[in-house]
Amino acid sequence: MSSERIKELESQIAELENRWPAHSVPPTMVQQLEELEDELEKERQSK
């Protein structure tokens, strides 16, 4: 599961970054990115 989950998380992060506005980033987007990055880090450590 880890390898697939890592790819899924990386894809979600890339998609979020593609939608990232140049200015005035909504706090919900920042929070979502932080949560995805935290989860990705946990998955990588558990491998």
CORJOHU-V269792 format. One record per residue. N is the residue number from 1. RES is the residue in one small letter. OMEGA is omega in whole degrees, 0 to 359 (999 if undefined). BURIAL is 1 if it has 16 or more other ideal C-beta (glycine too) atoms within 10 Angstrom, else 0. Layout:
N|RES|OMEGA|BURIAL / N|RES|OMEGA|BURIAL
This chain:
1|m|186|0 / 2|s|183|0 / 3|s|177|0 / 4|e|180|0 / 5|r|179|1 / 6|i|179|1 / 7|k|179|0 / 8|e|180|0 / 9|l|178|1 / 10|e|178|0 / 11|s|179|0 / 12|q|178|1 / 13|i|180|1 / 14|a|180|0 / 15|e|179|0 / 16|l|180|0 / 17|e|177|0 / 18|n|179|0 / 19|r|185|0 / 20|w|179|0 / 21|p|180|0 / 22|a|181|0 / 23|h|175|0 / 24|s|179|0 / 25|v|179|0 / 26|p|180|0 / 27|p|180|0 / 28|t|178|0 / 29|m|178|0 / 30|v|180|0 / 31|q|180|0 / 32|q|179|0 / 33|l|180|1 / 34|e|180|0 / 35|e|179|0 / 36|l|180|1 / 37|e|177|0 / 38|d|180|0 / 39|e|177|1 / 40|l|179|1 / 41|e|179|0 / 42|k|179|0 / 43|e|181|1 / 44|r|180|0 / 45|q|183|0 / 46|s|180|0 / 47|k|999|0
